[in-house]
Amino acid sequence: MRRKKAMKLAFNILVHSRLRTWLTVIGIVIGVAAVVAIISIGEGMQQTVTSRLTGLGADIITISPGGSGASSGFRVFEAGGQFGGGRASSGVNLTEKDIQALTPVQNIAAIEGEVSGSGEAYYLAEKVRVSVTGVDPVQWRKITTSELYIGRFLTASDYNAVVIGSRIANQTFKQPLAINRMIIIENRTFKIVGILKESGSMGGSDRSVIMPIRAARDTLELDANNFNSIVVKASSTDAVDQVLADIDSRLTILHHVTNANRKGYSISSAKSMQETMSSITSALTLFLGAIAAVSLLVGGIGIANSMFTSVMEKTREIGIMKAIGARNGDILMIFVLSSAMIGAVGGLIGIAVGSGISLILPEIGIRMMGTAGAGGGMTTAITPQLLAGALLLSMAIGVISGLIPSYRASKLKPVEALRYE
């Protein structure tokens, strides 16, 4: 039997039982739509995390007091585009000696110590509390991933000058801040020389006031010798892992660490955080996708049930076809094609529905979070590979589900089939 004829007969089987066919198709539609929506959202989350962490600087390494040693743990993202950190409750003191010990490490492009804290800021008789970060202007310029919106970066000669994040400039005070305006922080007057572009990252420099480290220590009355964190820029992303190991080795010797579980400092990097987040989102997507795939299994059972019913309804027709010369393989092909058509139609509709859901959900999320969350809203990633995979999966489920009923139809004896009522 020619394939064209088999296709026509398979299509006729579906047409003659439209209600049952469409009810069966709905089961596949729900499963495929759920899988497409969940995987596209998961992929979008992974791409968003990757792009944001890459923007933070995959070649940036941060050393902070406290913790149990070198790690890829999650640190609070502070000013300047690095993973800074407030002083830990316990741990070693990071000082200029640490910077001197780390400076000779190969593949380090820049290194600086930072201090951080918070203080009361006054602008046009309005008082708010702001995050303050003190940096080495020269080294910070080499390390930071933040970009200027307007104005300039800090220079070595600056003291009473600050660079502010976009949210500090536009959302913290009732009146927006502008360059060359004066702002009072802890009773000290500073001139705004630069405003950073909005980073859209996890807090980041958007919410910080950045000033020279000498001014920060004087303003916040911090220890003149200690740093809240030491930030290192590797020469390349590929060198990060080796630099991490070398830093850990030098600090272990410098601080006379004898217990690997109690080093008194922690080391983190955007690259390791990126790898951790990617693995988490991948596992989450796989888990949710597996749950959604259960509905595909239910849809497959529906196809099998529909095909068994079709075989029963078409028993006499099968007997007639066999009596006029149809082979077992011809009968098998007709019913397998019929079940594959159900899978294909359900897959196509499911892809359309799932794509629509994945496109609508980010808009719903943005509206629920408000305009403030729009910059970091949910995104989705609908790829050709995902759509092709979903379609092939639905067709495969259709074929597999229809195999047993099709096999039974092909093995019917003509005489018994013709007697069937």
TIPAGU-815246 format. One record per residue (C-alpha): z negated, y negated, x; residue in three letters. Coordinates in steps of 0.05 Angstrom, whole numbers, plus 32768, in hexadecimal, padded with zeros to 4 digits. Layout:
<pts>
ZYXALA;...
</pts>
This chain:
<pts>
800080008000MET;80127FBC801AARG;7FDA7F8B8029ARG;7FF87F577FFBLYS;7FF57F877FC1LYS;7FAE7F9C7FD3ALA;7F997F537FD5MET;7FB77F487F90LYS;7F937F837F72LEU;7F517F6E7F94ALA;7F587F297F77PHE;7F667F467F31ASN;7F257F6D7F35ILE;7EFF7F2C7F3ELEU;7F267F067F09VAL;7F187F3A7ED4HIS;7ECD7F337EDDSER;7EC67EE87EE8ARG;7E7E7EDF7ED1LEU;7E637F187EFCARG;7E8D7F017F37THR;7E747EB97F34TRP;7E2C7ED07F2CLEU;7E357EFA7F6ATHR;7E567EC07F8FVAL;7E1A7E937F80ILE;7DED7EC27FA7GLY;7E197EBB7FE4ILE;7E1F7E6F7FDAVAL;7DD47E667FDAILE;7DCB7E8F8019GLY;7E047E6F8040VAL;7DF07E28802AALA;7DA87E348040ALA;7DBD7E508084VAL;7DEF7E178091VAL;7DBE7DE1807CALA;7D847DFC80A4ILE;7DAB7E0A80E3ILE;7DCF7DC780E1SER;7D8D7DA280D9ILE;7D6E7DCB8111GLY;7DA97DBD813FGLU;7DA57D74812DGLY;7D5B7D72813EMET;7D697D938181GLN;7DA07D628192GLN;7D747D28817DTHR;7D3A7D3F81A8VAL;7D687D4D81E3THR;7D8A7D0981DFSER;7D497CE381D9ARG;7D277D088211LEU;7D657CFF823CTHR;7D617CB5822DGLY;7D197CB58244LEU;7D307CCD8288GLY;7D367D178297ALA;7D2B7D0582E0ASP;7CE87CE482D4ILE;7CA77D0782E8ILE;7C627CED82D5THR;7C1F7CFE82F5ILE;7BE17CF082CCSER;7B977CFC82D6PRO;7B797D3782AFGLY;7B997D788299GLY;7B997DBA82BCSER;7BD47DB282EBGLY;7C1E7DAB82ECALA;7C397DB382A7SER;7C707DA28277SER;7C3F7D8B8243GLY;7C4A7D528213PHE;7C337D0F822BARG;7C2E7CCE8206VAL;7C6C7CA68214PHE;7C597C638230GLU;7C7C7C248245ALA;7CB77C238273GLY;7CD87C62825BGLY;7CA97C93827DGLN;7C747CC48268PHE;7C387C9C8279GLY;7BF37CAA8264GLY;7BB17C888259GLY;7B797C9E8286ARG;7B627CE48277ALA;7B197CF28268SER;7B137D1982A9SER;7B3E7D2482E5GLY;7B4E7D0A832AVAL;7B577CC08339ASN;7BA07CAF8347LEU;7BA37C7A837DTHR;7BD27C5C83B1GLU;7BC27C9883DELYS;7BE57CC583ACASP;7C237C9A83ADILE;7C227C9983F9GLN;7C1C7CE583FAALA;7C567CEE83CALEU;7C867CBB83E6THR;7CA07CE9841EPRO;7CB27D2083EBVAL;7CFC7D2D83EDGLN;7D297D1B83B2ASN;7CFB7CE38399ILE;7D237CA58389ALA;7CE97C788373ALA;7C9E7C7D8368ILE;7C6A7C4E834AGLU;7C247C4C832EGLY;7C187C3182E8GLU;7BDB7C1B82C2VAL;7BD57C168277SER;7BA67BFD8241GLY;7BA37BD18205SER;7B907B8981F9GLY;7B8F7B5381C4GLU;7BCD7B2881C1ALA;7BD37AE481A1TYR;7C137AC48189TYR;7C177A87815BLEU;7BCE7A908146ALA;7BDA7AD98134GLU;7BB17B0F8158LYS;7BC57B588161VAL;7BB47B908191ARG;7BED7BA681BEVAL;7BF97BDC81F2SER;7BFE7BC18239VAL;7C1D7BE48274THR;7C197BCC82BCGLY;7C527BDF82EAVAL;7C6C7BD2832FASP;7CA77BA4831CPRO;7CD57BBC8355VAL;7CC97C07834CGLN;7CC67C038300TRP;7D0B7BE482FFARG;7D267C218324LYS;7D017C5382F8ILE;7D047C3882B2THR;7D387C518280THR;7D2C7C168252SER;7D647BE3824BGLU;7D5E7B988241LEU;7D717B7A81FFTYR;7D6A7B338219ILE;7D4B7B108255GLY;7D3B7B328298ARG;7D0F7B6782B8PHE;7CCF7B5882DFLEU;7CD67B448328THR;7CA77B4C8363ALA;7C947B02835FSER;7C7F7B058316ASP;7C367B028301TYR;7C2F7ADF82BEASN;7C6E7AFD82A2ALA;7C797B378272VAL;7CB17B618256VAL;7CA67B78820FILE;7CC07BB181E4GLY;7CED7BA581A8SER;7CB77BB68174ARG;7C857B888196ILE;7CBA7B518193ALA;7CD17B5C814BASN;7C9C7B808123GLN;7C577B748140THR;7C4F7B2B812FPHE;7C657B0680F1LYS;7C917ADA811BGLN;7CC27AFE814APRO;7CB67AF48194LEU;7CED7AD881C1ALA;7CF87AD0820BILE;7CD77A94822EASN;7CA27A9381F7ARG;7C587A96820CMET;7C297ACD81F5ILE;7BDF7AD28203ILE;7BC27B168215ILE;7B777B1B8221GLU;7B727AD0822AASN;7BA97ACF825FARG;7BEC7AAD8251THR;7C2C7AD28260PHE;7C757ABE825BLYS;7CA57AEE823AILE;7CDF7AF7826AVAL;7D017B33824AGLY;7D067B5C820BILE;7D1A7BA6820FLEU;7D4D7BC881E2LYS;7D317BF581ACGLU;7D2D7C3B81C8SER;7D237C618187GLY;7CF77C9281AESER;7CB17CAB81A3MET;7C8D7C6981A8GLY;7CA97C5881ECGLY;7CAD7C138208SER;7CBD7BF781C3ASP;7C727BED81B6ARG;7C5C7BD681FBSER;7C527B978223VAL;7C667BA3826BILE;7C4A7B7782A2MET;7C407B7982EEPRO;7C097BAA8301ILE;7BDF7B748322ARG;7BDF7B4B82E2ALA;7BD07B8882B7ALA;7B937B9A82E2ARG;7B797B5282DFASP;7B877B4A8295THR;7B6A7B8D827ELEU;7B347B8E82B4GLU;7B4A7BD182CFLEU;7B377BF38310ASP;7B5F7BD48348ALA;7B687C16836CASN;7B797C498337ASN;7BB77C57830FPHE;7BBC7C7482C9ASN;7BFB7C9882DESER;7C2C7C9F8317ILE;7C757CA08303VAL;7CAA7CC1832FVAL;7CF57CBE8328LYS;7D1A7CF98346ALA;7D5C7CEF8369SER;7D7E7D1A8334SER;7D6E7D4582F8THR;7D7D7D848320ASP;7D477D718353ALA;7D107D68831FVAL;7CF47DAF8323ASP;7CF07DAE836FGLN;7CD07D69836FVAL;7C9D7D81833CLEU;7C8A7DBB8369ALA;7C867D8F83A8ASP;7C5B7D5B8383ILE;7C2C7D90836AASP;7C267DAE83B0SER;7C167D6B83D1ARG;7BE37D56839CLEU;7BC17D9A83A0THR;7BB57D8E83EBILE;7BA47D4483E3LEU;7B6F7D5083AEHIS;7B547D9083CEHIS;7B637DBA8390VAL;7B467E008396THR;7B4C7E16834DASN;7B937E178333ALA;7B787E1182ECASN;7B517DD182FAARG;7B7D7DA48322LYS;7B667D648301GLY;7BAC7D4982F7TYR;7BE97D5B82CESER;7C337D5482DEILE;7C687D4E82A8SER;7CB17D3D82A2SER;7CE27D2C826CALA;7D0E7D668283LYS;7CD87D9A8279SER;7CC57D7B8237MET;7D0E7D7D8222GLN;7D127DC78232GLU;7CD17DD4820DTHR;7CE77DAE81CFMET;7D2C7DCF81D0SER;7D0C7E1481D1SER;7CDD7E018199ILE;7D147DE5816CTHR;7D417E21817BSER;7D0A7E518168ALA;7CFA7E2A8129LEU;7D437E288115THR;7D4B7E728121LEU;7D0C7E8180F8PHE;7D227E5680BDLEU;7D697E7180C3GLY;7D4E7EB880BFALA;7D287EA68080ILE;7D667E888061ALA;7D8E7EC68074ALA;7D627EEE8045VAL;7D877ECD800BSER;7DC87EE6802BLEU;7DAC7F2C8029LEU;7D9D7F237FDFVAL;7DE47F0A7FD6GLY;7DFE7F477FFAGLY;7DD87F747FCAILE;7DF77F4D7F91GLY;7E3D7F5B7FAEILE;7E2E7FA57FB4ALA;7E157FA77F6CASN;7E527F827F54SER;7E817FB17F79MET;7E5E7FEF7F5EPHE;7E687FD37F18THR;7EB17FC47F27SER;7EBD800B7F40VAL;7E9F80267EFFMET;7ECA7FF87ED5GLU;7F0A80087EFDLYS;7F0080537F01THR;7F3B80647ED4ARG;7F6880327EF9GLU;7F5380527F3AILE;7F6780967F1EGLY;7FAB807B7F08ILE;7FB8805B7F4CMET;7FA7809D7F6FLYS;7FD280C47F3EALA;800F809A7F50ILE;800380A17F9BGLY;7FCD80707FB1ALA;7FA6808A7FEDARG;7F5B80877FF9ASN;7F668050802DGLY;7F8C80267FFAASP;7F5380297FC8ILE;7F20801B7FFELEU;7F497FDE8015MET;7F4D7FC17FCEILE;7F027FC27FC2PHE;7EEF7FAC8008VAL;7F1F7F718001LEU;7F007F617FBESER;7EBA7F5E7FDBSER;7ED37F368017ALA;7EF17F037FE7MET;7EAE7EFB7FC5ILE;7E8F7EEF800AGLY;7EC57EBE801EALA;7EC27E957FDEVAL;7E767E947FE1GLY;7E797E81802AGLY;7EA97E47801FLEU;7E817E2A7FE5ILE;7E407E36800BGLY;7E5A7E128048ILE;7E6C7DD6801CALA;7E297DD67FF9VAL;7E027DE1803AGLY;7E287DA9805ESER;7E1A7D7A8024GLY;7DD07D8B8025ILE;7DCC7D808071SER;7DEE7D3C8069LEU;7DC37D26802FILE;7D7F7D3B804DLEU;7D7F7D088086PRO;7D8C7CD08053GLU;7D527CE98029ILE;7D267CED8066GLY;7D377CA6807CILE;7D287C8B8037ARG;7CE67CB18034MET;7CD17C988079MET;7CEA7C52806BGLY;7D137C248097THR;7CE07C2880CFALA;7CF27C7180D8GLY;7D3C7C6880D3ALA;7D457C61811DGLY;7D267CA58128GLY;7D407CC680E9GLY;7D557D0E80DEMET;7D9A7D2180F5THR;7DC57D5E80EATHR;7DFB7D818112ALA;7E327DA480ECILE;7E5F7DC6811FTHR;7EA07DEC8115PRO;7E7E7E288135GLN;7E477E268100LEU;7E797E2280C7LEU;7EA57E5980E2ALA;7E687E8580F0GLY;7E4E7E7A80A9ALA;7E917E8D808ALEU;7E997ECB80B5LEU;7E517EDF80A6LEU;7E5C7ED9805BSER;7E9D7F01805FMET;7E7B7F36808AALA;7E437F3C8057ILE;7E777F438020GLY;7E9C7F7A8045VAL;7E5D7FA08059ILE;7E407F9B8013SER;7E817FB57FF5GLY;7E8B7FEF8025LEU;7E6180238000ILE;7E7E80137FBAPRO;7EC480117FD8SER;7EBA80537FFBTYR;7EA280747FBBARG;7EDF80587F96ALA;7F0E80747FCBSER;7EEF80B97FC5LYS;7EF780BF7F7ALEU;7F2280FA7F65LYS;7F5E80E77F3APRO;7F50811A7F03VAL;7F0781067EFCGLU;7F1980BC7EFEALA;7F4C80C37EC7LEU;7F1980E77E9BARG;7EE580B07EA5TYR;7ED3808A7E66GLU;
</pts>
